[in-house]
Amino acid sequence: MFDPVEKLKEFIRHRSVSTDSKQRDGMKGAQEFVSGLLASLGFAVEVVPTDLHPIILARRDGDKSWPHVIIYGHYDVQPADPLELWKTPAFEPTIVGNRIYGRGAADNKGPLLTNIAAVAKLLEEDPKLPLRITFLVEGEEEMGSPSFPKFLDRYADRLREADFVYLSDTALPNENQVVLTCGLRGLTLFDVHLTGAKGDLHSGLHGGVLRNPIQALAEILATLHTPDGRVNVPGFYDDVLEVHPWERDELRKLGANEKEYADFLGIDTFYTTPGFSPFEAVRFQPTLEFNGIGGGYQGEGTKTVIPSKAFAKLSCRLVPNQRPDKIKKLVMDAIRARTPSGVKVSFVDQHKGDPYVVVPPDRSNTPRDQSPVLARAFRAADKAIGEIWGRPPVYLREGGSVPIIAEIKRVTGLDSVMFGLFLPEDNLHAPNESFNLDVMKKGIETTRRILSAVARG
């Protein structure tokens, strides 16, 4: 059995930033690291080429009567910028106390390595374990998984042989409480561009005679929410999935404190949809957010121009039953209708992802045709987590998005067990990202027990 921490150090050193064409060597190194590690465990490894970064498909086959689990992860990471805010080198793993620091430590190299180590330990103990395992590890998650749909179409028949998907790319509220994520928000993203005059104009010579695109854009964006925080787009909430009572009961078990949450965010007032606490809002409600805005002069000092163009970047987080294309059209139509004369509006479409929900067994809305192996996995997780972490898991929807989970469900019909392993203080996508090594140790043993129980029934 290899040393998981030492392997994680090696993994982090690969600068696998999928969005940066200058980091192709780092991407290749990370892919080869994962492929080599899985091959050393006896898996048959196939490196599937894509238009960008390869997908790793590694299989442990066996008797067709054995249960079959797909373990998902990704080997790409976010850019490390701004580098000057890192206290330790971003791609040189550093252990401080019970944390390992480095880009990708928590998202997703640490959790992926945790699950690989659990499988390694399990197979070392029982080489004849009656469980088929497929590792599915992509290299484009941090850029929206553009190659994944084609891959799914090509390999759908092979993937449908499995019973469920298992992954650790979701969150824990704290290091003592496990959440089994049973819902993810979808998303749709696009840019809106406004154009006025054919070029930038002197604000003294021409000010007061034409519509300023920045002013027009600000006025349009201001209409997209009501004062109480609801999205002000006709039809936006029409398909929102009802929140079942057991979901609110689970959330109450979390015992979350609003003041502590506000202090963590550095704010003094929440701004949520009426009728929802902040903890409910991020799980059960859709959003429309402005992620960036620009136009005109951005340099030092002043430049008195009326800019020709202005833009904003928008994103919507979506809850189950909402569809990205429908929501995008509703928002774009609202913007078109509210665009004043004197400026032209256009859009640049970005990536999207469907929301996802899975209902655990023994709930009021559990599907009658739920896979018995999936139900076994949930029950095994409940037992293992209670034994190792000292308290049972909480079953919650999460505010974030992992679009490929819904895509896997759509194409293959497979549901997912999402065992969260990263913490709020892990600084995902930010400087000084880290991963809690105590969480990693408990995570290895938890996954080992879950997969053992799935195998043995």
matplotlib code that plots the C-alpha trace (Angstrom):
import matplotlib.pyplot as plt

x = [0.0, 1.4, 1.6, -1.4, 0.1, 3.4, 1.4, -0.8, 2.4, 3.5, 0.1, 0.0, 3.4, 1.9, 0.7, -2.5, -4.3, -6.7, -7.6, -3.9, -2.3, 1.1, 0.5, 0.1, 3.1, 1.5, -1.7, 0.1, 2.1, -1.1, -2.8, 0.2, 0.4, -3.2, -3.0, 0.2, -1.1, -4.3, -2.3, -0.1, -3.2, -4.1, -6.6, -6.8, -6.2, -7.5, -6.5, -9.3, -8.2, -10.4, -10.1, -8.4, -7.4, -7.7, -10.1, -8.9, -11.0, -9.6, -11.5, -11.4, -13.6, -15.1, -18.2, -21.2, -23.2, -20.9, -22.0, -20.3, -19.3, -18.0, -15.7, -15.4, -12.8, -10.8, -7.1, -7.3, -7.2, -8.0, -5.2, -3.2, -3.3, -2.8, 0.5, 1.6, -1.2, 0.1, 1.9, 3.6, 4.4, 1.2, 2.6, 5.0, 3.0, 3.6, 2.3, 1.5, -0.1, -2.8, -3.1, -1.4, -1.2, -1.1, -3.3, -5.7, -5.1, -8.9, -10.3, -10.0, -6.6, -6.9, -10.4, -9.6, -6.4, -8.5, -10.8, -7.9, -6.2, -9.4, -9.6, -5.9, -6.3, -9.5, -7.9, -4.8, -6.9, -9.1, -7.7, -10.8, -13.3, -16.5, -16.8, -16.3, -14.8, -14.4, -12.4, -13.6, -11.2, -11.4, -9.1, -11.6, -13.9, -12.5, -13.4, -16.9, -16.1, -16.5, -15.3, -17.5, -20.7, -19.0, -17.2, -20.5, -22.2, -19.3, -19.0, -22.6, -23.2, -20.1, -21.0, -24.6, -23.2, -22.6, -25.0, -24.1, -21.5, -19.4, -17.5, -15.9, -16.2, -18.6, -18.3, -18.4, -19.7, -17.0, -14.4, -16.7, -19.9, -20.3, -22.8, -24.0, -24.9, -28.2, -28.6, -26.5, -27.5, -27.2, -26.0, -26.2, -23.7, -23.6, -22.2, -24.3, -22.8, -24.2, -23.0, -23.7, -21.7, -19.3, -16.4, -15.5, -16.4, -15.2, -17.6, -17.3, -18.0, -20.7, -22.0, -25.7, -26.7, -26.6, -27.2, -24.1, -23.8, -22.6, -25.6, -27.9, -26.3, -26.6, -30.2, -31.0, -29.1, -30.9, -34.2, -33.3, -34.0, -36.8, -35.9, -36.4, -34.0, -36.2, -35.2, -37.4, -37.8, -41.2, -41.3, -38.0, -39.4, -42.1, -40.3, -38.6, -38.8, -40.8, -38.7, -39.8, -40.2, -37.5, -35.0, -35.7, -35.5, -32.0, -30.9, -31.9, -29.7, -26.8, -27.2, -25.8, -25.4, -26.4, -24.0, -21.1, -21.9, -22.1, -18.8, -17.2, -18.5, -17.5, -21.0, -23.5, -26.7, -28.1, -29.9, -32.0, -35.2, -38.1, -39.2, -35.8, -32.9, -29.4, -28.8, -32.0, -31.4, -28.1, -29.6, -33.2, -33.4, -32.1, -30.1, -29.1, -25.7, -23.5, -19.9, -18.2, -18.9, -16.9, -16.7, -14.8, -11.5, -10.0, -6.6, -5.0, -6.3, -9.2, -10.1, -13.3, -14.9, -18.4, -17.5, -18.8, -19.3, -20.1, -20.5, -21.5, -21.0, -24.1, -24.7, -27.7, -27.6, -30.5, -32.4, -33.9, -36.5, -35.2, -33.5, -30.5, -31.6, -35.1, -33.8, -31.1, -33.8, -36.1, -33.3, -32.1, -35.6, -36.1, -32.8, -33.8, -37.2, -35.6, -32.8, -33.5, -33.3, -29.9, -27.9, -27.7, -27.7, -25.9, -25.0, -22.1, -23.1, -20.9, -21.2, -24.1, -25.1, -28.3, -29.2, -29.3, -31.1, -31.0, -33.3, -31.8, -33.7, -36.5, -37.8, -41.3, -40.3, -37.8, -38.4, -40.0, -37.6, -34.5, -31.5, -31.0, -27.3, -27.5, -29.8, -27.2, -24.5, -26.4, -27.2, -23.5, -22.4, -24.8, -23.4, -19.7, -19.9, -21.7, -18.9, -15.9, -17.0, -19.0, -22.3, -24.5, -24.3, -26.7, -28.4, -28.5, -28.6, -25.6, -25.4, -22.5, -22.5, -20.9, -22.6, -21.3, -23.2, -26.5, -25.1, -24.2, -27.7, -29.2, -27.2, -26.7, -29.5, -27.0, -27.4, -24.6, -23.5, -21.6, -19.4, -18.1, -14.5, -13.5, -14.2, -15.1, -11.6, -9.9, -10.0, -11.1, -10.3, -8.5, -4.9, -3.7, -5.9, -5.4, -6.7, -7.3, -5.2, -7.4, -10.4, -8.3, -7.5, -11.1, -12.3, -10.0, -11.5, -15.1, -14.9, -13.1, -16.0, -18.7, -17.3, -16.7, -20.3, -21.5, -19.4, -20.6, -24.2]
y = [0.0, 3.4, 6.4, 8.5, 11.8, 11.3, 10.4, 13.5, 15.7, 14.2, 14.8, 18.5, 19.2, 18.7, 22.1, 20.8, 24.0, 22.9, 26.5, 27.5, 26.3, 27.0, 24.2, 21.3, 19.6, 19.8, 18.4, 15.5, 14.9, 14.7, 12.4, 10.1, 10.1, 9.0, 6.5, 5.0, 4.8, 3.0, 0.6, -0.2, -1.4, -3.8, -1.7, -1.9, 1.8, 3.4, 7.0, 8.4, 11.3, 14.4, 17.7, 19.1, 16.9, 13.1, 11.2, 8.3, 5.2, 2.5, -0.8, -3.7, -6.2, -9.4, -11.6, -9.8, -10.6, -8.4, -4.9, -2.2, 1.3, 4.2, 6.4, 9.9, 12.6, 15.2, 15.8, 19.5, 22.5, 26.2, 28.7, 29.7, 33.4, 35.8, 34.1, 36.9, 36.1, 32.5, 32.0, 28.9, 28.0, 27.1, 23.9, 22.9, 21.0, 22.1, 20.5, 22.9, 21.2, 18.8, 20.6, 20.2, 23.4, 23.6, 24.3, 21.3, 19.9, 20.0, 20.4, 17.6, 15.9, 15.2, 13.7, 11.7, 10.4, 9.6, 7.3, 5.7, 5.0, 3.4, 1.1, 0.2, -0.7, -2.7, -4.7, -5.3, -6.8, -8.8, -9.2, -11.3, -8.7, -9.2, -5.7, -4.2, -0.8, 1.8, 5.0, 7.8, 10.8, 13.8, 16.7, 19.5, 19.9, 23.3, 24.6, 23.1, 19.6, 20.5, 17.1, 15.1, 14.9, 13.3, 10.9, 9.9, 9.3, 7.1, 5.1, 5.2, 1.4, 0.5, 3.0, 1.8, -1.6, 0.1, 0.4, 3.9, 6.6, 7.5, 10.8, 13.2, 16.6, 18.2, 19.9, 19.3, 22.0, 21.2, 18.5, 16.6, 16.5, 14.6, 15.6, 13.2, 15.5, 14.7, 17.7, 20.0, 23.3, 23.6, 26.7, 28.7, 31.5, 34.2, 37.7, 40.7, 43.4, 46.8, 49.0, 52.7, 55.0, 53.6, 54.6, 56.2, 59.8, 63.0, 63.5, 67.2, 67.5, 64.9, 64.3, 64.8, 63.9, 60.1, 57.1, 56.0, 52.1, 51.9, 53.8, 51.7, 48.5, 49.5, 50.4, 47.0, 45.0, 46.9, 45.6, 41.9, 41.7, 43.1, 45.0, 41.9, 39.9, 37.8, 37.4, 39.8, 37.7, 36.3, 32.5, 32.2, 30.3, 28.3, 24.9, 25.1, 21.8, 21.7, 21.3, 18.2, 18.4, 15.8, 18.1, 20.9, 18.5, 17.4, 21.0, 21.7, 18.8, 20.8, 23.3, 26.0, 29.5, 32.5, 34.9, 32.6, 32.3, 36.1, 36.5, 33.9, 35.8, 39.2, 40.7, 42.1, 41.5, 38.6, 39.3, 36.1, 35.2, 35.9, 32.9, 31.2, 31.3, 31.8, 28.0, 27.2, 29.8, 28.4, 24.9, 25.2, 28.5, 29.6, 32.7, 35.3, 36.8, 39.4, 38.0, 40.8, 44.2, 46.6, 49.4, 52.6, 53.6, 51.3, 52.7, 55.0, 58.6, 59.7, 59.7, 61.6, 59.4, 58.1, 54.5, 52.8, 49.5, 48.0, 44.4, 42.2, 38.6, 36.8, 33.4, 31.6, 28.8, 26.5, 24.0, 20.7, 20.8, 24.1, 23.8, 25.9, 26.7, 27.8, 30.0, 31.5, 32.4, 33.9, 36.2, 37.2, 38.0, 40.2, 42.0, 42.6, 43.9, 46.3, 47.6, 51.2, 52.8, 54.2, 51.1, 47.6, 44.4, 41.1, 38.0, 35.6, 32.2, 30.4, 26.9, 25.4, 22.4, 20.8, 20.6, 17.2, 15.6, 12.0, 10.9, 8.5, 5.3, 5.2, 8.8, 9.9, 10.7, 7.8, 6.4, 3.0, 1.8, 2.9, 0.7, -1.8, -1.4, 2.4, 2.0, -0.4, 2.1, 4.9, 2.6, 1.5, 5.1, 6.0, 3.2, 3.8, 7.5, 7.0, 4.6, 6.6, 10.2, 9.7, 11.0, 10.1, 12.0, 14.8, 14.5, 17.9, 19.6, 21.8, 25.2, 24.4, 22.7, 19.5, 19.6, 16.2, 14.4, 15.5, 14.6, 11.1, 10.7, 11.9, 9.6, 6.5, 6.7, 6.3, 8.1, 9.3, 9.0, 12.2, 11.9, 15.4, 15.8, 19.5, 22.2, 25.9, 26.8, 24.8, 27.9, 26.2, 28.3, 30.8, 31.4, 29.1, 26.2, 23.3, 19.9, 18.6, 15.4, 14.2, 14.3, 12.5, 9.7, 9.3, 9.5, 6.6, 4.3, 5.5, 4.8, 1.5, 0.3, 1.6, -0.2, -3.4, -3.4, -2.8, -5.7, -8.1, -7.0]
z = [0.0, -1.0, 1.3, 0.4, 1.6, -0.3, -3.4, -3.0, -2.8, -6.1, -7.6, -6.5, -8.1, -11.6, -12.8, -14.3, -15.1, -17.9, -19.1, -19.6, -22.8, -21.3, -18.8, -21.1, -19.6, -16.2, -17.6, -19.2, -16.0, -13.9, -16.4, -16.4, -12.6, -12.2, -15.1, -13.7, -10.1, -11.2, -13.5, -10.5, -8.7, -11.5, -13.3, -17.1, -18.1, -21.2, -21.9, -24.1, -26.3, -26.6, -28.5, -25.3, -22.4, -22.2, -20.0, -18.0, -17.9, -15.7, -15.1, -12.7, -14.3, -12.8, -12.8, -14.3, -11.2, -9.1, -8.3, -10.4, -9.2, -11.2, -9.2, -10.7, -10.2, -12.1, -12.4, -13.6, -11.3, -11.3, -12.1, -9.0, -9.7, -7.9, -6.9, -4.7, -2.2, -1.6, 1.7, 0.2, -3.4, -5.2, -6.8, -4.1, -1.5, 2.0, 5.2, 8.1, 11.1, 9.8, 6.4, 3.1, 1.0, -2.8, -5.8, -6.3, -2.8, -2.0, -5.5, -6.6, -6.1, -2.4, -2.5, -5.7, -4.1, -1.0, -3.0, -4.9, -1.6, -0.2, -3.2, -2.9, 0.7, 0.1, -2.8, -0.8, 2.0, -0.4, -3.9, -4.9, -3.8, -5.7, -6.9, -10.4, -10.3, -13.0, -12.4, -14.6, -14.3, -16.6, -17.2, -18.1, -15.1, -14.2, -17.7, -17.9, -19.2, -22.9, -24.1, -21.7, -23.7, -26.7, -24.4, -22.8, -26.1, -27.2, -24.0, -22.8, -23.3, -21.2, -18.5, -18.3, -17.0, -13.6, -10.7, -9.5, -9.5, -6.4, -6.1, -3.6, -5.2, -2.8, 0.6, 4.3, 6.7, 9.2, 9.9, 12.2, 10.2, 6.9, 4.3, 1.7, -1.1, -2.8, -5.0, -7.1, -8.7, -12.4, -14.2, -17.3, -18.1, -20.8, -21.5, -22.5, -24.7, -25.3, -28.2, -28.7, -31.0, -33.5, -31.3, -28.0, -27.9, -26.1, -23.2, -23.5, -27.2, -27.3, -23.8, -23.3, -26.8, -26.8, -24.6, -22.7, -22.9, -19.3, -18.0, -20.2, -18.9, -15.3, -15.7, -17.4, -14.7, -11.9, -13.3, -13.0, -9.3, -7.1, -4.0, -1.8, -3.8, -6.1, -9.7, -11.7, -14.9, -15.9, -15.7, -13.8, -10.9, -12.8, -12.7, -9.3, -7.5, -4.3, -1.1, 0.8, 4.6, 5.2, 3.4, 5.8, 8.7, 7.5, 7.2, 10.8, 11.9, 10.7, 13.5, 11.4, 12.9, 10.9, 12.7, 12.3, 8.6, 8.2, 10.1, 7.8, 4.7, 6.2, 5.9, 8.4, 6.5, 4.4, 1.2, 0.5, -1.3, 1.1, 3.1, 3.0, 5.5, 4.0, 4.4, 2.6, -0.1, -1.3, -1.6, -2.6, -4.6, -8.0, -8.5, -11.1, -10.4, -12.1, -12.2, -14.0, -15.6, -17.7, -20.2, -20.9, -19.4, -16.7, -16.3, -13.7, -13.5, -15.8, -19.4, -20.2, -22.8, -23.6, -24.3, -27.4, -25.6, -22.2, -21.1, -18.1, -17.3, -15.9, -14.4, -13.1, -10.6, -11.2, -9.0, -10.0, -12.8, -14.2, -17.6, -18.6, -22.1, -21.0, -18.2, -20.5, -23.1, -20.4, -19.1, -22.5, -23.6, -20.5, -21.3, -24.9, -23.8, -21.4, -23.6, -24.4, -27.8, -28.8, -27.9, -29.5, -27.4, -28.2, -26.2, -26.0, -24.8, -22.3, -20.8, -19.0, -16.8, -15.7, -12.0, -10.3, -7.5, -6.0, -3.3, -0.7, 0.2, 2.8, 2.1, 1.3, -2.3, -2.9, -6.4, -6.4, -9.0, -7.2, -7.9, -4.9, -5.2, -5.0, -1.9, -0.4, -1.0, 0.8, 3.7, 3.9, 3.8, 6.6, 8.8, 8.0, 8.5, 11.9, 13.0, 11.8, 12.3, 15.5, 14.0, 11.1, 7.8, 6.9, 3.5, 1.8, -1.6, -2.3, -3.8, -6.2, -9.5, -10.9, -14.4, -15.5, -12.7, -14.3, -17.7, -16.6, -15.3, -18.5, -20.7, -18.6, -16.1, -13.2, -9.9, -7.7, -4.1, -3.3, -0.2, 0.5, 1.7, 1.4, 3.9, 3.7, 5.0, 2.3, 0.0, -3.2, -6.3, -4.1, -2.9, -0.1, -1.0, 1.4, 2.3, 5.8, 6.3, 9.2, 6.9, 4.3, 6.7, 7.8, 4.2, 3.2, 5.8, 5.2, 1.4, 2.1, 4.3, 1.9, -1.1, 1.0, 2.1, -1.5, -2.7, 0.0, 0.2]

ax = plt.figure().add_subplot(projection="3d")
ax.plot(x, y, z, "-o")
ax.set_aspect("equal")
plt.show()
